């Protein structure tokens, strides 16, 4: 064992594997840091189970992505194969033919009638590549191969189908037998690695590694739910709930403390030159770059009605719905002639290009009582609250847990160096 957490063991194998994987990314990371992370994840994943279920974190995207159990299977086998590559390859070389083909006892013949019974007639138009309960039962009756492995003695169409994401399922519905057999062999390879690890380290150790990887996945989901580590545009149901409860007083306090976040351009004074083709537009931009006065260039080349006024757009205020040209002006730097932009015209309208010069730009701040401030400040406050919730929970769990660490597990024994091999 590497440690006990509230009396429950964390196996040495979990630490060895995760430390090795972490050190491939950062050679300086210590086994102590990795073990601390495993312990914290174990506590947090268990304590966060209610939220995981409430927000259905384990089911998100399951119709298009790989099922959770399949992802964990692949992770367990992939990590073991990476860390113990040399040992596993040595065992495979002992097999007849020095490859995994020898563990396959029979490649079953699958005919089109069997596939039609499972996937339905080819002529049927499908909007969803998922099997119903009756079809799944039929898939269990279709043998793909038999092997000498205990767990993979009989690999059925169901065993292989359930391991697919939406792209893989599409290949099944297309009756791609080569793909189906390839996926069956990948499944056998995973089973072989896990079987090897079970004999080498014991079933409890392999199961604990699986649990440790599951904890990682759950904690990442919990962190994302609390607005930590997620993509900037990612939605969080928890953050959304908290944002609805933010008071006007909280918004005003946040606005006062973070006013710079709500800076905006209030108005711009701009000119433009409209041209019929891109080549002429580039020519005018080049003349401006050589010192040509923008207003005079507009008078000479612009095809817009305001050409005689030097393309003067006047002062454009940031209010209401802006035209395409006004929005373009708001995006330009002050005092710098823009490159040519093709106008946003309809398919039957004649194309033209615009060159813009912002002569002056006035900055200000959004109104504290505006809807945009309420939304942005509310989201930011909600994310802060959510982050504090999960951080506080983690600290409390670590503080109250009874943790016993096997100090000898923190040092990598010489034997482990021989088994881990080098990363490819």
N, C-alpha and C positions, 0 to 999 in steps of 0.2 A: 504493500500500500504506500501511497504518497502522503495521504492525510486522512483524517476522519473529521467530518463536519456534522456536529450534533449526533455523533455516534455512527453515522453512515460513512462507509469508506469511499475514498477516491483512489482508484487503482493507479499503480505506478505506470502502467502502459499508457494511460491517458496523458499523464505528464510527459512521458518520453516522446510521444507522438506530437503533441501540441507544441512542446518546446522545440523540437526539431523543425517543425513547419515554420514556427515563428522566427527561428534563427536563420532560416533560408532568406527571409525578408530583411532581418536585422540581426547580424551576427553578434551584436553586443547585448542583446536581450538576455536576461538571466532566467534560469529555471525558477527562481524564487518569484519573479514577476509573473511568469506564466502560471505558476501554481496559485498565486493570489488571484489571478483573473479567473481561473477555473472555479475556485472556491466562491468568489463573488457571484459568478454566473449561476452556479448551482443554487445558491441562496435566493438570488433575484428571480430566477426562472420559476422556482417553486412558489415564492411569495406573490409573483405576478400572474399566477395561473388564472385568477378570477378575471383580470383585465384581458388576458389572452383569449379567454372564452367569450367575454362580454363583447369584445370588438372583433371576434372571429379572425384573429391574426393568422392562424394556421391555415385558414381556408382561402385567404385572399389570392386570387389569380389561379386557383386550382384547375379551372376549366381549360386554361391555355398553357400553364406551366407544368413542370413535373410535380407529381404528388410528393408530399412531405416525406413519406417513408422511403420513396425512391431516391429522393435527394440525399437523405441520410445514409442510405445503402451505398450510394455512389461516393459520398464523402468518406465513409468508414473505409471502404476498399481502396479509394484513391490515396488517402493518407497513409494507410498501411503499405501500399505498393510503393509509395515514394520513400518512406522512412526505412523500410526493410527490403528494399529492392534486391540487394545482393543475395540475401537469404532466400527470397521467394524465387528468384531466377535460378538459383542453385537447385531448388526442389523441382522446378519445372524441367530442368535439364535431365533429371533422373527418370522422367517419364518416357515411355516408348515414343520415339520420334522427337524427343526433347521439346514437345509443345503440348498445348492443352487439347489438341484434337484427339489425343488418346483417351481422354476421360469421357468422350462422347461414344456411347455404345450403339446408338441408332439415330439416324436422321429420318424422321417419319416422312412419308409421302403425303403431301397436302393437296387435295384436288379442289377444283373450282366449286364443286357442289358444297363442300364443307364451308368454304369461305362465303358462299352466297347465303348459307343458313345463318352465319354469324353476322355478316355485314349487309345482307339484303341484296337485291338485284342491282347490277351495275347501272341500269337505266334510271334508277331512282335519283331524283335531285335532292341533295342534302344541304342543309344550312348549318348543321351541327355534327361534328365528327366525334360523337360520343355514343357508346353502346348503352342500351337500357338494361335493366336487370335480367330480362329473358335472354338477351343476346350475350351478356356476360356469362351466363350459365352454359350457353352453347359453346362459347370460347373455351371453357374449362374442359370440354370433351374433345377438343382438337389437339392432338399431340404434335409437338414440334420436334422434340428430341428426347432421348433418354441418356442419362450419364451415370458414371460410377460414384458421383458425389451423393452423399446421403440426402442433403436438402434439395438437390436438383436431380433426383432420380428420374422424375418425369417433368419435363418443362412443357407446359401447354401454351396455346395461343393466348390464353388469359394472362398467364405469368408474364409474357413478353409485352402484351398490349398495355397492361396497367403501368408499365414502366415508361410510357411514352408521353411526350408533350404533344401539343396540337399538331406540330409538323410531322412528328412520328406517326400519330394516329392517321393522318392523311395518307401516309404510305401504306398503312394497313388496309384502309378502305380502297386504295388503288390496287390492292392484291400484289404488292411488290414482295415476292417471295424471297428474293435475295436479301432485301432489307430485313425481313422478318427473321431469317436465319442468322444474319449478322447480329441482330439485336439479341437473339437467343444465346449466341456465343459470348457476347459481352456480359450477359447475365451469368453465364457459367463461369466466366473469368472472375467476376465479383464474388461469386459463391466460393470459388477455389481459394481466393485470397482470405476470405473470412474463415473458411474451414482450416486453412493453414494457421491463421492467427489463433483460432480456438484451441488447436492442438498445442501450439507453442506457448500461449500465455494463459489459456483457460477461458471458459465461456463468460465468467463474471467480468474478466478484464475487458473482453471485446464488447460486452454489453455496456460497461461503464464508459468506454470510449464513445460508443454510440450516444449514450446519455449526455456526455460532455459536449459533443457536437450539437446535439439537440438543444442543450442549454444555450450555446452560442447563438443559434438561430433565433430562439425565443427572446433572448436578451436584446439582440439587434432589432427585433420587431417591437419590443417594449420601448427601446430608446427612440425609434422612429415615431412611435405613437406619441411619445412625449416631446417630439420636435428635435431630437438629438440625432445627428448623423444622417438624416434623411436628405433627399434632394431638396433644393430651395423651394421648388414649386410643389413638393409632395403634400398631399392632403393628409391630415390627421383628425380622426373623429374626436379624439379627446381634446385636442387644441381647439377644434370648432366648438365643442360644448363649453369649454372654459371662456372662449371669446364672447359667447352670447351673454355671459354673466358679468362682463366687464362694465363698470359703472362710468358715467360721464366724468366723475371726479378723478377716476383713475386715468382716463384718457387725457384729461387736462394736465395732470401731474406728469404723465409720460411726455406729452407735447412740450411742456416747459423744460424738461430735463434733456430732451433729444430734439430740440427745435431744428437743428441742421438737417435732420432726416426728412423734414417736410419743406425744404427749400424748393422753389419752383421758379420758372421764368414767367413773369407777369405779362410782359409785352416785348415785342421786338419791332424795330424800325428797319424795313427791308426794301430792296429793289430786286427785280428779276428781268431776265432776258429770255423770251420765248423764241425757239427756232424750229424750223420744219424738219430738220434731219440731224442726226448725231454728228456727222462729219463737220457741219457748219458750227454746231455747238462746241465741239472740241477746238475748232479754230478760234472762236470767240474767247474761250477760256485761256487759250495760249496768248492771245492779244492782251487780256487782262493781266496775265502773269508777267508780261513784258512792260507793264506800267500803264496800260490803256485805262482811261477813266471809265468806270462801270456805267455811269449815267449816259455818257456819250456813245459807248458801245451799244447800249440799249436803244438809243435814238437811231443808230445806224443799222442795226441788225435785227432787232426784235420785231416779231410779227404780231405782238399783242397790241391791244387797243391803247394801252398806256405807254407806248414806245416814245411818243413825243414828250412825255413827262419823265423820260429817263427810266421807265419801268418802275416808277415809285409805287410801292404797295402801302406806303404810309405806316401808321402804327397799328400793329396787329395785336389785339389783346387776347389773353388766355381765358376765353369764356365761351360757353356754348359749344356747338359742334363746329369745329374748324374745317375749312376746305382743305383739299389735298395740298395745294400750294402753301397755305398758311402753316400746316403741320410740317411741311418740308422746311419752311423758314425757321420754325422753332427748333429744328434739329441741327441747324448749322452753327458753326463757330462765328463769333463776332469778328468782323473785319477780314474775313477770309472768303474768297470767291469759291463757290461750291463746284464740284464736277457736274457734268450734265446728268440730269435725271429724266428718264422717259416718263411722260405723264401717264397717270392711271386712267386710260380711256377704254371705252368698250370695244368689243371685237369689230364693230362696224364703223367705229369712229376713226378719224385720221390721227395718226400718231404725231406727237411733237415732243420737244425736249425743253426743259427749264434749267436755267443757270441762276443761282440765287446769291445775293450778297446781303448779309445782315450788318447794317451800319451801327446799330446800337441795340443792346439787350439789357432789359431791366429785370433784376431778380428780386424775389420776395419770398413769402412763406404762405403755405396753404392755410386757409381759415381753420382755426381750432375746432369750430363747430361743423365743419364740412363732413360729408359722408365718407370721403376718402381718408380723412384723418382718423375718423372713428374706426374705420375698418383696419387701416394699417397699424394704428396704435393698439387696437384691441387684439389683433393677431400677435403683435410683439409681446404684449403683456401676458397673453395666454401662454405663449411659448416659454416665457421666463418662469411662469408658475408651474407649468408642466415639467420643465427641466429640474426645477427645485424639488418637486415631488419625488421624482425618480432618484435624484442624487441623495436626498434625505433618506429615502427608504433603503438605498444601498448602504449608507453609512450606519443606519440603525441595525440592519441585519448583520453586518460584520461585527458591530460592537456587541451585540447580544448573543451571537453564535458561539458555540463551544467548538473550537478548532484545535485539533491535535495534528502537528506536522511531523512526519518522519524525516528528520534532518538528513539522513543518509540518501534519501531520494533526491535531494537537491543537488547532489554531485553526480555527474555523468560517469558511470563506471567504464573501465577500458573496453569491456565486452560490447557496450552500446556503440562505441565508435566503429567496431567491426561490422555490426549489423545494420547500421544506419546507411552506410554508403554515401556517395556524393550525389547531390542533386543534378539532374540533367536539364 
